[in-house]
Amino acid sequence: MKPFVMILGFLAAALIIGQLVMGQLILTNHDPKIMKAHQHSGYATVVVSLIYITVSLIAIASQPKRESHG
């Protein structure tokens, strides 16, 4: 599960950075092709990020409770 979560996290981060770069390109070039790509990759970014958050929360919740020795 850990490698899957790590790969998904890196993919989510790369997609978010891609969204930032495309947003900056749109602001400077006003290219309609980039705008459409930005929209579609934005959907993918949201889906991958939500899956990453869900899987991460499940992984955290499924860890055994740590007992305090105090």
Rosetta blueprint (number, residue, H / E / L):
1 M L
2 K H
3 P H
4 F H
5 V H
6 M H
7 I H
8 L H
9 G H
10 F H
11 L H
12 A H
13 A H
14 A H
15 L H
16 I H
17 I H
18 G H
19 Q H
20 L H
21 V H
22 M H
23 G H
24 Q H
25 L H
26 I H
27 L H
28 T H
29 N H
30 H L
31 D L
32 P H
33 K H
34 I H
35 M H
36 K H
37 A H
38 H H
39 Q H
40 H H
41 S H
42 G H
43 Y H
44 A H
45 T H
46 V H
47 V H
48 V H
49 S H
50 L H
51 I H
52 Y H
53 I H
54 T H
55 V H
56 S H
57 L H
58 I H
59 A H
60 I H
61 A H
62 S L
63 Q L
64 P L
65 K L
66 R L
67 E L
68 S L
69 H L
70 G L
